[in-house]
Amino acid sequence: MIQRYLRTIQLGIKSLLLHKLRSGLTMLGIIFGVCSVIAMLAIGEGASYEAQEAIKKLGSNNIIIRSLKPPASETENTTGRSFVLEYGLTYDDSARLRETIKGVDKVLPMRIVRENARFAQNMLQCQIIGTLPYYLEITALELKAGRFLTVNDEKNQDNICAITEHLASRLFPYQNPLNQSIRVGSMYFQVVGVVRETSRVEERTKTSKSDGETINNNIYIPMSTSRKRFGELIVKRSSGSFSAERIELHQITVRMVDTDAVEAAQPQIETAMIRFHDKTDYEIIVPLQLLRQAEETKRIFNIVLGSIAAISLLVGGIGIMNIMMASVTERTREIGVRRALGAKKRDIVTQFLVETVTLSVFGGVVGVLIGIATPIAVEHFADMKTIVTIWSVIIAFGISAAIGVIFGLYPASAAADLDPIEALRHE
C-alpha cells in the first residue's frame, strides 16, 4: 500500500519535471505571495515597534503637560496694550498638581531656552533645559559619565550642567568634557556629567517654541539656576521687528504611581487646568492613551497589509488551478490508459494533488527564504526597522500549503471523474 502511494508521488513529481519552465512560472505566484506577506508584515511590525517604543519611553505612568501658544484670537483679547505676550504653564500649576491630584508620585517642571554653547572655537545652538535632580528617574535619559544634577546644585543655584553625548562629541572632539567650562550666552557653566538620549528628543522637549527640528544638543541645568540666569522673558529681534514672550515653564511631567492612577488623574488635571487658565495655552499628552492607540493601529495595519498580501497568494492559487486544469486536458489519454490498467480514482486524485501540493510547498519554501531576506535588505539599505515574526512565516507558509490542496482538489477530481473509455478515445 505504501509502495503504491510512493509510486504515485514519484509519478506526480516526474510529471512536473517534464515541464520545468511551466512549473517554475506557476510557482512564481506562490513565491511572490508568500514573500509579500512576510515582508509587508515585517515592515509594518518594525514601524509599529519604533512608534510604541518612543511612546513607552515617554512613560506609561506619566502625564505630560506642555505650554502652547494660544490662538491669535485669544491673545488679542487678553494682551491689551502690553507688548509682552504671557502664556503657558506656571510654577503655581506645578505646585497645584503636586498637592491636589491623588496618586501623584512626582511632578517634574521643565524650562527651555535656546542659546549658543561655545568651547574654544567650537560653537553650536543648544537647548538649555532647566529641571530638577530627579529628571533621570522620569525621562528617557541615561547617565554615561560623571553625575547629574543634585539637590545641592538646585539649592545653591550653581552654574553646573550635564550635556548630551552628541553635544560633548561636537564641543569636545579631543578633550574629556568633564570639569570643563562651556560658555552659554554670556555665562559659563561647568560640565559635571554626560548623558545619552534614549528616545527622540522632540518627543519629550517639543514645545510651542519648537521649530520642528530634531535637537539633540541639550544642556541640563538646575531649575533655580535657569530662573536666576535666564529669567522668564524671551525677546526676539529680527529685521526691524520685536516680540517678547513670558513663559514660566515649558513642560510639566506628572508621574503617577501606576497606570490606574493615570486614568483617574487625567480628568482631574484637565479640570484644574481649565479652571486656572483662561486661554488655551497648554496641551495634555497621555502616553498611555497613545500607546493603546498605537497598539490598535498596529493591529489594523497588520490586518490590512496581511489582506493585501494574501490576495497575491490567492492569485497564485488560481494560477495553479488554471495550469492543472490545462494539464488534465493535455493528459486525458494518459489518465484513460492508467484507469484501463487498473488505477483507481483515488490514485488519479493523489497524483494531481501531489503535483499541486509540490508546486505550492516548494514555492512556499522559496517564498519564505526571500521573504526573510527582503526585510533584512530593507533594514540595511533603507535604515528602516523591520521585524520578522515567527507567526507571519507560519501563516504565510501554511496558506501556501493549503492553497495547494484547496486549488488542486477540483482539477484532481475532474481528472478522476473522466470516463476511461472516452479518455482512451481522446486525441
N, C-alpha and C positions, 0 to 999 in steps of 0.2 A: 504494500500500500504506500509506504514511504517512498520507495523507489519510483512508484508511478507518479507521485507528486513532484519528486525531484526531476524526473524526466520532463514533466510539463513545464516546470520552471526553466529548465535549460532550453527548452524549445522556445519559450517566450523571449528569453534574453537573446537567443540566436536570431530570432526574427527582427529584433531591434537593431542588432549589429549589422544586419544585411542592408539597412538604410541608415547609416551613421549620420549623414547630414540632416536628414529629415528628423531623426530622433533628437539631434542636438538643437535644432531650431525649435522643436516642440518644447524642449526643456527650458528654453530661454525665458518663456513667460513665468514659469515657476521660479527660476533663479532670480529674476529681477523682482518678482513679487515678494519672495522671502527676504531678499536683500533690502528692499524698500521698507518693509515692516520693521526690521531690526534697526536699520539706520535712522529712520524717522523717529522711532520711539527713543532711541539713544540720544539724539539731538534734543528732542523735547524734554527728556528726563534731565539732561545736563543743564539746559536753560532753566528749568524749574528748580533744580538743586541750587544753582547760584542765587536765584531770587530768594528762595527760602532761607539760605544761609545768611544772606545780607540782612534779612528781616530778623532772624534769630539773634544775630549779633547786636541788634538794637535792644534786645532783651524782651523776652515774652512777659516778664513781670513789670516792665516799665510802661509808663505813660509819658509821652513827650509833648511838651507844650512849647511852641515856637512863636516868636514875635513875627508879626505880619503887617506890612504897610497897608493901612486901611484904604478903601477906595477913595477916589478924589472927591466924590460927592459927600462923604462923611468928613473928610479933612477940611473942606471949605466951610462947613457949618460950625466947626469947633476951634479952628485956629484963630479966627478973627483977624486982628491986625498984627498978630505975632509972626515974626519971620522964622521962628523955630517950630518945627513940627514934632510934637511929643506923642509917642505911641509905644505900644509893645508891653512886654512883661515888666513887673516891678519887683523890688525886694519885698514889698508887702505881700505880693502874690506868693512868693516863695515861703514866707513865714506862715501865711494863712493856710496854705495847703498842708504844710507840715503839722500844724496844730489842730486843724479841723477835720481832716479826712481820715476815716478809720482804715486801719490796715496798712498805713504808710510805714515803710522801713526807713527810707532815706529820701531827702529832697536835694537834688543837685542843680544849683544855678550855674549858668554859663554866660559870659560876656565876650563878644568877639570884636576885635579891632584889626583893621588891615593896615599894615606898616611894612616898611622895608627893613630887612635884617642885614647887617654887614659885619664881616670879619676880614680884616686886611683888605684885599682888593676884591673879594667876593661879596656880591650883594644879590638878594632875592626878595621878591614880595612874599609876605607871610601872613598867616592868621595868628594873632595874639589872642589866646584863649585864657581868660581869667576864670578860674574854677576853684574847687575845694579839694582837699587832700584825698578824699575817697572817690575821686573821679575814676581811678583804675578799677575799683570794685564794680562800678555800674556800667561802664562803657567798654567797647571792644578795643582795649589798649593793652599792650604787653611791654613790660619793662625789660629793656635789653642791657643797659649798663647804668651804673650809678644808682640814683634814687629818684623818687618822685617828690611831689610837694608834701610838706609836713604841717602839722598843727602849728608849730613854732614859726614856720615861714609865713603862714596866714596871720598869726598874731602879731608878728614883728614887721609885717609889710615889707619883707625882704625882696631885694632885686635879684631873685634867682629864677631859673627856668629849667624846664625839661623840653627837649626838642625831638622831633621825629627823626627816624633813621635816615629818611630821604634828605631832609634838610641838613643833617650832620654830614652826609656824604658830599653835599654840594658846597657847604660853607667851609668844611674842614676836610678837603680831599687827602691831605697828607699828615694831619695832626689828630691827636686824640682830643675830642671836643670837651671832655670832662674838665671842669675847673677853668675853662677858657671863658673870656668875656666877649659877648657879642653886642653890637650897637643896634638898638631898636629905636628908630626915630632919633631922638636926641639923648636917649638914656642907654645905660649899659646894664646888662644882665649876665650873671654868672651861670654857666651851664652846669647843672648838677646831675642830670640824667638824660638818657637817650631811650626813646620809646618807639615801638613799632605799631603802626595802624594795622589792625586785623580785619577791618571792613572798610568799605568805600567811605571816604571822609565826608563826601557831600551828603551821604545818608544821615550823618549824625550832626553835622555842623552847618548844614544849609539853612540860611535864614532869609529874611526879606531883603537883606543886603547882598545876597549872593548873586553873582552874575552867571551862574550855571556851570562854571569851570570846576574841574576836579582839582582841589588844592590839597596837597599832602605835605606842604611846608608849614607845619604847625609849631607854635611855641606856647607852652603851657606855663602860666604864672599864677601866683596866688590871687584870689578874688580881691582881697584887700589891697594888694599892690596894684591891680588893674584899676580899681576905683581911684586910688590916690594919684597914680602916674598918668592915666589917660582920661580920667573923668568920664562923663556920660554924654557929652556933646560931640557930635560928629559933623564936621564942617566940610563942604565940598565946594571947590572953586574951579571953574573951567571956562575959558574963553569969555570972560566978562560976566559969567553967571555965578550966582551964590546961593547956596542952600545949606540949611542946618537942621539936624535931627537930634532929638534927645531920646535915647533908649537906655533904660537901666539894665535890662537883661535880654539877651537874645534867645535863650532857651532855658527851660526848666525840665529836668528829668525826674519824675516821681517813681521811685521803685517801691512796689508793693510787696507784701510778704509772700503772696502766692498768686496764681492766675485767677482764682476765685475772687480774691480781693480786687483784682484789676477790673473785672466785670462789674463789681459792686461800686467801685470808686469812680468809674467813668462818668456816670450821670451826675454824681455829686460835684466833680470837678467842673463839668460843663455849667452846672447851675451857679457855682461860685464865680466862675469867670464871667458869665453873663451879668451877674449882679454888680460886679465891681468894674466892669469895662463898658463904657457907653459907645465904644467903637468896635468894629470887627478888626481888631489889631492883633489877633493871635490865631493859631490853628492848633488843634489837638490831634496827635497821632498815636494810635494804639497798635503797637507791633503785633500783639496777639491777634487782633482782628485781621491785620494784613497777612499774617501767617496762615490763618484759616482761609482767607480769600485766595491766597497763593496755592494752597493745597487743593481747593475746589477747582481753580483754574487749571492746575496740573491734571486733575482727573478728566476734565472736559477736553483739554488739549490732547491727552493720550488717546481718548476715545475718537476724536476727530482724525488725528494722524493715523491711528490704527485702522480706522474705517477706510480712509483714502488708500492706504497701502493694501488693505485686504481686497480692494477692488481689482488691483493688478493681479493678485493671486486668483481671483475669480476668472479674470480674463485668461490667465494661464490654464486654468482648468477647462475652460471652454475650448481652448486650443487643443488640449489633449483629447477631449471628446471628439472634436472635429477630425483630427488626424486618425483616431482609432476607428471612427465610422468609415472613413475613406479606406482604411486598412481592411476592414471587414468586407467592403465591396471588392477590393482587389483580390482578396484571398478566399472568395466564395468557393471556388473549386477545391482549394486545399482543405477547407472545412468539410466539404462534402466527402472528399477522399477519407479524411480521418473518421468521420461518422460512419462511412461504409465499412471501415476496417475495425469498427467496434468501439470507437471513442464515445464516451457518454457526454451528456450536456454539461455536467459539472467540469469535465476535462476541458471543454472548449471555453467555458466561463473562466476557469482558473488560468488558462493560457493567456487570454486577453487581459485579465485582471493583473497578472504578473507583469505584463508589458506596461500597463498604465501606472501601476504602483512603482515599478522600477524607474520610470521616467520621473515621477513626482518625487520619490525619495532621493534619487541621485541629484535631481535638480535642487531639492531642498538642502542637501548637504553642501553643495557648491554655493547656494544662496546664503546659507549660514556663514560660511567662511568669508564670502565677500561682504556680507552684512556686518560682520565683526571688524573686518579690516577697514571698511569705509569710515565709521566714526573715529577710528584711530588716525586715519589720514586727515579727516576734517579737523580734529583737535590739534594735530601737528602743524598743518599749513594755515588754517584759519584762526588759530588760537581761540577756539571755542570749546567750552567744557562739554564733553559727551559721556554718557554713562550707559553701557550695555548691560542690561539686566538679564538674569537667567530666565525669568518668566517670559520675556519677549522672544528669546531664542526658542524656548519650548513651544510657545504658542505658534510662532511662525512655522517651525518645522512640523508641528502637529497638524496644522491646517494644510500644509502642502501634502502630507501623507494622506490625510482624509480626502483631499481633492482627488488623489489618485484612485481611491476606492469609489468615491461617490460618482465622479465623472467617468469612471471606467465600467460601472455596472451596466449602464444602458447599452454601450457597444458590445460588451461581453454577452449580455442577454440576447441582443439582436443576432449575434453570431451563433449562439447556441440554439436559437429557435429556427434557424434555417432548415428547410426540408432537405434531407440528404440527397434525394433523387433530383430535386430542382437544382441543388448546388452542383451536383456532378454534371448536369447538362449546361451549367453556366459557362459562357466563353468570355 
